[in-house]
Amino acid sequence: MSIQEILKDMSYGPAPEDPSIVHEWLASRPDGFGHFIDGTFTAPGTTFEVQNPATGRVIARVTQGSAADVDAAVKAARKAQPAWADLSGHERARYLYAIARHVQQHARFLSVLEAIDNGKPIRETRDIDVPLVARHFYHHAGWAEIAVDELPWTEPYGVCGQVIPWNFPLLMLAWKIAPALAAGNTVVLKPAEYTPLTALAFAGICAEVGLPAGVVNIVTGDGETGAAIVGHEGIDKIAFTGSTEVGKTIRRQIAGTGKGLTLELGGKSPFVVFADADLDAAVEGVVDAIWFNQGQVCCAGARILVAEAVASRFEMLLRARMETLRVGDPLDKCTDMGAIVHPVQLERIRALVEQGKAEGVELHQGSAPEGCFYPPTLATNVEPASVLSTDEIFGPVVTMTTFRTPSEAVELANNTRYGLAASIWSENVNLCLDIAAQVKAGVVWINCTNVFDAGAGFGGYRESGFGREGGREGMMAYLRHPAPSGPAVELARLSAVPHDGGGTDAIDRTAKLFVGGKQSRPDSGYSYAVAGPAGPVGLAGLGNRKDIRNAVEAAAKAVGWGGATGHNRAQILYYMAENLSARSAEFAARLEALGAEPSAARAEVEAAIRRCFWYAAQADKFDGAVHQTKSAHVTLAMHEPLGVMGIVCPSQAPFLGFVSLVLPAIAMGNRVVTVPSQPYPLAATDLYQVFETSDLPAGVVNIVSGPRDELAKTLAGHDEVAGMWYVGGAEGSAMVERESAGNLKQTWTEADGARDWSGRDGQGRGFLHRATQVKNIWVPYGE
């Protein structure tokens, strides 16, 4: 074609990337790749094929990791970890900086290899993935340098097991390895079965920079290899990115082991377009939201919600733009969409789309070549309950639904079990920020989408998992506050049989439950005796699962508490301190009746008053941050309450333990359902009148006394409960973590009797971190 014809036609010509260096590297391993363990590559074992999804050709053979391979990698990481953690932050920073520099030096090689291995366009690997990889190692070199000053009273977990997906193979590796190493951990990482090659190339970079042996270990294989890592006794923390179903399995698998856990799981993110939005810009946003990486993005804007007034025009513009997308060879620099990662994933996309067609949706599709490709697809006439609206397709398929009012837009946006991301488009930034505050998502982009930076946290709410990657909050995910340890406290079985008397009648009354701001009789109709040193001192309600359900319902209705200002919440906590101080003698007498020495009883009440003041002070001072990220944006990291929390209190320190757990939760805007000390609940139930006279809204604090673990099980399994704190036995801790997998609620469990509730460990910012989740909002800022 002549230049004149090209200028007339304006069609794209081929712009191929030369892959010869990558092919040469692959050809140099004719027997296949081994693992990278203890600083060296092992000889290949039993191997499986790795294919180029765009051509279907086998490009490498990679070793299937066995339990013995995983064990060797964990032992190497365990051996290396103490010395790695003992390095100064500056010394670890130098290694991370070196890795970043070498990633840049090998950037083109890594970009081509990722495109061949994964099927994504070279434009994306070259311009997005690999630069972000280098950025993460640079960013975390900085964290290694300053962590001891910025994150005091924390320590590394030890050995981290990391399992990553196939959609961003090298970038997901960087998201996990960089903060883990910066914090002083060592790692055993398994790349995805479909896309292991850039992880192996990264292992070569680790050797190239002289990273100490055993600090980074790469074990390749399928799901069985990943399960071996997750279940290994030598792993201290698991970080997983993948499907929600596998995330739930992991939560159950490691329940009760004491391992740390962060999960970045599925999504069905809303893309909200208001009537005053720049529609042309929003259309380009859709291209980035759902057709970037062939829609194989966990935070893909897969649900377009568009104002009814502009829906017709928006659809017309979007369909016209969709027809111009070029689908084909990932190594052609003019390609917009490459190949689906594997035929198995392609068949899943096709099956879900066929199911949507059977439900009556209307499809509009672009074109795609033969092979492992799928065309860009827009589905209209889609009901909110359609499989295309509810299920994560993980392909280039987007639905479009209309709304009339902002409140309807929020309702539709939140009509999902996921909560990973959202994108909001309007020329009215006030409207955007208002909607951003209401959308249940860990990341919200305003007039942009799929924007990432190492300086901002990424992660979800609800069944999109918990924990963050990137930014301060991502660094904290690889550090822990030292956990106290101590002997377990054995609890006697409760009995509702009337007792024989013999106790004191001081402050002797039957304590009811406290639900929705009112005292209520337990559904069981029974009470149990609360013993003091000389015999029973009173009766407490014997709560059951129905009482827990009623309390959760009351807490869910008190939604206004989370929207109150920090100052207003602080005022109520100060009122509580004031009223508690006025009745301190009464509360001390109660503790004496339960067996405390007079001086200890007075000290416990005084400590509780101080806790009220401390958490009142924190209510409007536990701030988020403004992250330094990409130009033309300001990224707001906002602490938000979890929602409804279940809190199971320690049996010892029955008053101070209760106060020390409830106060940080409600100071951050949560509503709580608490199970007080099983043997000594009266120390907590005496607080009813303090709550009532301190203007605490009904439903913010609910108290259900009774059998600790039975009530904890109901709380942990309740889908309306978003966070669960449990102080009890080892079996109870395992049960709570296992039951929490249903809706992937955040949990914190520890041994009853381990923590000194009267000392420094009884309060702190660690409690506040556990009571909140971070929402990162990307706002346009500057030029």
N, C-alpha and C positions, 0 to 999 in steps of 0.2 A: 504494500500500500504506500502511495506517495505521501509526502508531507502535506501537499495540498488536500489530498483526500482525507488524511487524518484530521486536519484542521476543520474540514467541513463536517466530518462524521463525529468528531470528538470522542471516539471510542478508545478504550484502554488497550494498550499493547502489553505484551508480556514483560514482566520485570522480575525475572527469577533470581533467587539468592543462590549463590554457589555453596553446595553442601559438601564439597569434596573433603575438607579437613575433618568434618565430623564422620564421614564415611570411612576415612582412613583410620580414625580412632576406633571406630566400631570393628573394622576389619582386623585390627591388631589384637583382638580378643576372639580368635576363631573357636576356642573351646568354651567361651562364655565368661561371665563375670562371677567372681566370688563375693563374699561379704567384706566389709571393712571393719575389722575388729582389732582393738589394741594397737592401732596405728599402722596396720598393714592389711593388704588384701589377701584373703584366703584363697586357696585353690578352688576352682569351681566344683560344686557337688552335683546333685541331681538338679537339672535345670529345666526351666520352662521358657517358652518363646515370648518375645516382645515384638509386636508388630507396629509398623507405620500405619496409622488408621486411614491416612489419605490414599495409600496404595494397596494396603493389605499385605505387603511384603514383610517377611521376618527380617528384623534389623539387628537382633541380638538375642543371646540366650543368657538368662540370669538364674542364679542359684535359688532354689526353694529352701528357705530357712527352716531348720528343724528346732526342736526343743533344745537340743544340745548346742546349736549355734547361738540361740538366744541366751542360754546359760553362760556360754563363753563370753558373749558381749556384755552381759550384766556384770560378770566377775571382773572384766577389764574396766568397766566404768566404776565399779565399787572400789577397785584398787586405786584408780586415778583420782577419785573425788576428793579425799582429804587434802592432798597436795594442791589440787586445783583451787579448792576453797581457801586454802591458806595463803595463796598468792595475794599480793596487794591488789586492790581494785585497779591501780594503774597498770600492773603487769597483765591482768586479764584484758584490760582495755587495749593494750598493744596488740595482743593476738587477734582480737575482734577487728581492730583497725586493719591489720594485715589481711585478714580474710576479705574485708570489704574492698581493699585495693586489688587483690588478686581476682575477685569477682569482676571488677571493672576491666582488668587486663584481659580476662577471658570472656568478656561480655558477648562478643559476636559468636564465639564457639557455643556458649551456653544457650544463646537465643536460637540458633539453628537446631541444636540438639533438642531443645524443648519443643520446637515446632514439628520436628520429625517424630518425636516420641509421643506427643500429645495430640497433634492435629490442629492446634490453634495457629492462626496466621502469624507470620514472622513479624508483621508490624506490631502485634501485641506483645510478643515475647521480647522484641528488641526495644520497644518504646515504653513498656509498662512493667512487665514481670521482672526482667533482670535489673533494670535501674532501681526498682523497689527492693530487690534482694540486697543490693549494695547499701541502699539507704537504711535498711533495718540493721545491718551490721555496724554501720557508722553510728546510728542512733544509740544502739546498745553498748557500743564502746564507751559512749558518754555515761550511760547508766552504770557500767562497771566502775568507772572512775569515781562517781559521786554517791553511789548507793549507801555507803556507810554513813554519810552525812544526811542524805535525803530520806532514807528509810531505816531509821535506827530501830533497835530492839527486834530485828528480824534476822533470819538465818536461812540458808539454802535448804531445800528439801533433801538433797542427796543425789540419788540416781533417778533420772526422769525417763520414763518410757513414753515415746511419742509415735503416734500413728497418723499418717497424713493421707489426703485423698489425691485423686488423679487430675483434678481440674486446674490446679495451680501447683504443679509438683515442686518446683524449686522455691517459689514464693512461700508456700506453706511450710517448707523446711526452714526457711529463714525466720518466719514468724515464730517458730518454736525453738529452734536451736539458739538463736541470738540472745533472747532474754534468759534462757536457761543457763547458758555459759556466763553471761554477765553477772548473774546472781551467785555463781559459784557451784552450780550443779554440773554433773556430767550426764550424757544422754545415750540412750539406745533408741534409734529411730528406724521405723519401717516405712519406706515409701510405698505408694500404691502398686499393686500387682501389674496394672496396665502401663504405668509410667515410672519405672525405677531409674532411668538412665541419668537424669541430671543429678539425682542424689549421689550416684556413684561418682559422677564427675566432681561433685562438691567434695566428696571424700578425698579425691586426689588433690584438691586445693588445700584441704586440711593438712595433708602430708607435705604439700609444697611449702606451706608457711611454717612448718615445724611445730604444729600444735601438739602438745604432749600426748603420748600414746594413751588411749583409753578414754580421753575426754569426749570424743565423738565416735560413736560406733553406728554403722549402717548395716542392717540385716534385711535382706530382700525376701519376699515371699508373699503368700496369699493370706486370707483371713485367719488360717490356723496359726501362722507365724505371729500375726497381730495379737491373737488370743493368748499365745504363749508369753508375749511381752506383758500384756495387761495382767495376766495371772501370776507372774513371777514374784516370788517372795522378796527378791532383792530389789524390787522397784519401789521407790518412795512416792512418786507422783506420776499420774497418767495425764497426758494431754492428747485429746482425740479430736480430729475434724472429720466429719462424715455424716452418715445418715442418722436421723433421729432414732430409728429402730435399733441400730447398733449402739448408739449412745446409751439408750435405756438398758441394753444388755450389759454394757460395761458397768453402769451404775450398780446393777444387781450383782455382777460378778465380783466386784471389789468391796461390796458392803461389809463393814466390820473389820476391814484389814488395816484401817488407819491411813491408807494412801490418800494423798491429795488428788484432786480431780478437776480438770477443766474440760468443758465440752463445747465445741462450736459445730452446730448441727444444721438441720435443714431450715428452709425459709419459703415463704410465699409472699413476697414483699409487695405492698401496694405502691402504685405510682399515681399520685393524686394530681389532677389537672383542674384548676379552677377556671372560671369563665374569663377572668382578666389575665390569664397567663399569656406569655409570648408563645403562641402555638407552634411556630416554626422551631423555636428553641426546644420546646417540649418534645416535639417529634424527634429531634436529634438526641434528646435525652432518652427516649424509648430505644433508639438504636443502641445507645451505650448500656441501657438497663437490661435488655433481654437478648439482643443479638451479639453482644460482646461475648467472646469465647463460646459461641454457639449456644448461648443460654445456659451453659454448664457452670453456673455461678450460684452459690448458696443464697446470696443476697439479691439475685436478679429481680428486677421490677416486673414480676410475672403477672400482676393484676393491675391493669390500667383502670382507674376510677376517674371518669371525666364528667365535668358539669354538663348537664343535659342541654343547656343553652348553646354550647359549642361542640357538642358531640359529633354532629354530622360533618362539620368542617374538619374537625380533628381527625376523624376517620378517613376522610378523603385525602388529607395531607399525608397521613401515616401510610395508607395503602400505596400512594404514589412514591413515597420514599422507599418503601419496602421493595418495590419493583426494581430499584436501582442498585440494590445490594448485590455484590459479586460473591458468589459461593464457589469455592474450588480449591486449587492447589495452595496449601498453607505457605509454601516457600515463594509464592508470587507476591511481591510487595503491593500489588494492586488488589489483593483478595481482602474482602471484608469479613467473610465467614469461612472457616476451614471445615475440617472433618469432625464428626462425632467420634469420641474417644475409642469406641469399641462397638462391634456389631450387637453385643448384648444390650448396651445402652440405647442404640438406635432402635432396636425392637421394642424396648420399654416405651420410648417416646411414641412410636407408632401405635402401640396398643392403647396408651392413654388417650391419644387423639381419636382413635376409632371409638373408644368408649364415650368420649365427648360428643362425637357425631351422632351416636345412637341416642344421646340425650337431647338432640335437637339443636346443637350449636351450629353456627354458620362459619365456615372456614374461608380465609383469604390467604393465599400462599404465593410466595415468589417461586423462583426456580432453583434447582440444585442438580448437580451432575449425578451420574450413577455411582454406586459405591456407598461408602459409609458417610453419606452426607444427608442432611435434612434441610428443607427450605425454610426460610423465615416465614412464620405463620402467625396470623392474627385471627382470633376467635371472637365472634360477636354473637349476640343473642344468647348470652351465657348467664344462667341463674347462679346466685351465690352458692347454692348447694351442689352445683355441677362438679364432677371430678376434676375438670380443668381449673376450677376456682379453688378447690380445696387441697388437691394433691400436688406435691412438688414434682414437676415434670422433668426438670433438669435438662431442658432442651430449648430450642429457639421458638417457643410457643408462648404467646401472650394473649390474655383475655381482656375484653373491654366491657365495662359496665358503667352505667350512668348514675349520677346522683343529682339531687336538687338543692340540698342545703349543706352547709358545713358539718352540722351534726350528723347528717346521714352519711357524709363522706367518712367521718370518724368511725361510725358504726360499721360501715362496710370494711374499712381498713383494718379494724380490730377483729373482724369476723374470721379468725383463723386461729389454729392452735399454736402457730409459730409467732415469732416476734424478733426477727433478726434485723430488718432494715425497712426504711420507707423513704420515698422521694416525694416532695411537695413542690408544686409549681404554681406561682401566683406573683403578680407584680406588687401585691400588697404584702410586704414582709411581716407586718404585724399579724396578718391572717396566717401566714406560714408558721410563725413562731407559736401562735395559739394552737394550731393543729399539731405541731411537733410535740407540744407538751402533752397532748391527749393520746397520741398514737403510742401503742405499746410495742416499742421497738428499741433495740440497743443502739442503732445508728439511724439518724435522720438526715437526709440531704435536702437542702433548700435550693431550688432552681439548679440542681446538678444531680448527678447520680454516679454510683460506682467510683467515687473518689476515695483514694486510700493514701495513708501516709503513716510512717513508723511512729510519728509523734502523737497519733490519736488512737485510742483503744477501739477495737472491733470485737463485737460479740453480741449475743442476743438475750432476749427475755423468753420466758415460758419454755415451750418445747424446742426452741432454737438453742437451748443450752445455757450454760453459765460460765463466768470467767471472761476475761478480755485478753486480746493480743494486741500489743502496741501501746505506746504511751506509758505513763506512770502506772496506770491500772494493770497494764499487761506485764510490767516488770514485777508488780506485787504478786501476780499469779504464780511466780516462781520463787517467792520468799514466803516463809511462814513465821508466825509468832511462836516461840518455843512453847510446846504443849506441856502443861503440868502433868505429873504422874503421881500416883499414890494408890493405896490399897482400895479395893472396891468395897462399897457399903452394901451389906446384905439387908434386904427389906423383908419384914414379916408379912405373911398373907393377911389381907384385911378380912375382918369379920363383922357382919351386921347383927350378930347375936347380941342382945342386951347384956351389958356388963354388970358386975356385982357391986358397983360403987366402990367406995374406999378412997376416992381421990378428993382433991380440994374443990370447994365450990367457988373459988375466986374466979371472977370473970367467966363463969361457967354458963355457956349458952350453946344452943345448936346452931352451927353455922350453915347457912344455905349456900347454894351456888350463886354466882353473880354473872348474869347474862343480860346483855343489852341494857345495862345501867340499872337493872333491878335484881333484887334477891329473889331466887326461885328455888322451889323444892326440886330435888333430883327426880328424874323420870323413874328411877328404880323404886322410889318410895322408901328407900332405906338410908340409914346413917351408920357410921362406924365410930367406935370409940377412939379418942385421941389420948394417948397415955402420957402422963408425967412421971416423975420419979416415985411418987407416992401412990400412983394409980391414975385412973382416967380423970381428965380435967375438962372434958367436953365432948361434943359429938360434931362430926362433919358429914356433909352430904356424900353419898356414895354415887358419884356420877357414872354415866354409861355413854355408849356411842351416840344415843339420841341427844343427850345433853351436849356432847361435842358438836353434833350437827347444828343444834340450835345456836350454840355459841358462835360457830363459824358464820352462820347466816346473819347473826347480829353484827359481827365484826365487818362482814362484807357490806352491810348497809351504812356503816359509819365512814363512807368514802370521803366525806368532806374533811376529815382529819388530815389526810395526805395533802390536801390542797391548802391547808392553813399555812400561814407564814411561820417561819422559824421563830420569830419573835412571839407570836401568839402561843405556839406550843411551849416556848420557854416560860411564858407567864404562868401557864397552868402547872408546869413542873415546880416553879417557885411557890405557887399556892400550896402544892402538895407538901413541900418542905415546911412551909409555915404551919400548916395544920398538923403535920406529923410532929413538929416541935412542940406544939401546944399540948399534944397528947402523948408525949414521949414517956411519961411515967407509966401510963396505961400499957403501952407496947412493951416496955421493959418488964413490967409485972407479968405480962403474958409469957415472955421468954423465960422468966424465972420459973413460972408454973410448969413450963415444958422441960425444966431441968438445967437452965443456964445459971451460972453464978451471977449474983447481982451486978458486979462490976462488968462482967462480960456482956450481960444483957444491956446495960446502959451504953456500953461501947458499940454494940451492934446497932442500936437505934440511932446513935449519933453518927455512925458511919453511913447509915441509910439516908440521913438528912443531908450529909455532905454529898452523897451520890446524886441526890435530887438537884442540888446546886450545880454540880459539875456537868450533868447532862442538860440542865437548863441552859448553862453557858454554851454548851456545844450545839444546841438546837439551831442557832442562827450563825454558827461559826464553822461548822464542818462543811467547808466550801468545796465546790468543784474546781475546775481550772479552765483557763483559756489556752488551748494547746497551740504550740507553734507548728503549723503544718504548711500546706502548699500556699503559694501566693494567691491573692484574690479571694482568700477564705479566712474566716476565723472559726475555729472549732471549739464549741462549748462542751465541756465535760460536766454534765449535771448529775449530782447524786439524787437518785429517786428512791422512795421507799419500795420494798418488795411487795407490799400489799397486806394481806392477812398472813400473820405468822403464828405458828404453833410453838409454844415455849414450855418445855418440861423442866421443872426446877430441881435443884439439888435437894437431897433429903436433909443434909446438914446445913447449918446456917440458914434455917428456914425462912427467916425474915430478910436478911441481907442478901441471900442468894436470889430470892424472888425479885427484890428491888433492883439488884445489879443486872438482871437480865431484862426485866420489863422496861426499865427507864431508857436504855439506849434504843430499844426498838421503837417505843412511842415517840421519843425525841426526834427520830428521823421520819416520822409520819406514818409508821405502820400501825395497824390495829392487831391486837394480840388475843389469842386464846391460850390461857396458861393453865398448867396442871401444877399446883403448888406441892411442896414437900409432902410426900405420901404419909409419913408418920406424924408430921407436925404442921398440918395445913392451917391451923387456926392463926398462926403468926401472919399468914398472908390474907386470910379472909377478914381479919380485923381491919383491913385497909378499905373495905367497902365504903365506910362513911367518909374516909379521907378523900376517896375519889369523888364521891357525890358532892362534898362541900368545896371541892377545888375546881368546880366547873368543867371537869373532864367529860366530854360528850359521851353519851350512851353508846356502848358497843366498842369503844376504843380499847378498853381492858375488860376481858371476860375471864372468870375463874371457875374452873370445874375441878373439884377435888375428887379423889378416888384412887383406884388402882393405876399406878403410874404407867406401866407398859401397855395395859389394855387401852387406856386413853391415848397414849402416844401412837399406837398403831392406827387408830382411827384418824388422828390428826395427820399422820404421815401419808396416809392413803387418800386424803381428801383433796380433790382437784381444785378446790377454791383456796387452798392454803398454798402460798407461794414460797414460804421459807419455814424451816423447822430447826429449832435448837433443842438439844436433848442432853441432859446430864443424868447419867444412870449407869447401868451395867453394860458389859461387853455384848451380851446377847441382845439387849435392847438397842444398843447403838447400831448393830448390824441390821436389826429389824427395821429401824427408822430409815436407814440409808436404802435398804432394799425396797421398802414400801414407797419411798419418795420417787422412785423411778417412773411411776405412773404419769406424772406431769412434770418430771424433772425439776422438782423444787430444790432450792439450795438448802443444804443441811450443814449443821455444825454439831458434832457429838463429842462428848468427852466423859471420862470416868467420874462417877460420883465420889466425892471425897478427895479428888486430886487437887483442886484449886483452893487457894487461900483467898476466900472472898473478902476478907477484911484488909488484905494488903494491896500492893500495887497491881497484882494480877486480877483484882476484882473489878477494875474499870480501865478504860483506855480507848484509844482510837480504833483498836482492833475490833471492839464490839460494834462500833459505828460502821466500819467497813462491812462487817458481816450483815448488818441491818439494811444495807443499801445496794443498789445496782447503778451502774453508770450508763447514762445515755449521752452519746456524742452527737451533737447537732452541728452540721456543716452549714455555715451562713456566709453568703457573699459579702466580701469586705475589701474595699479598695479597688484598684484598677487591675 
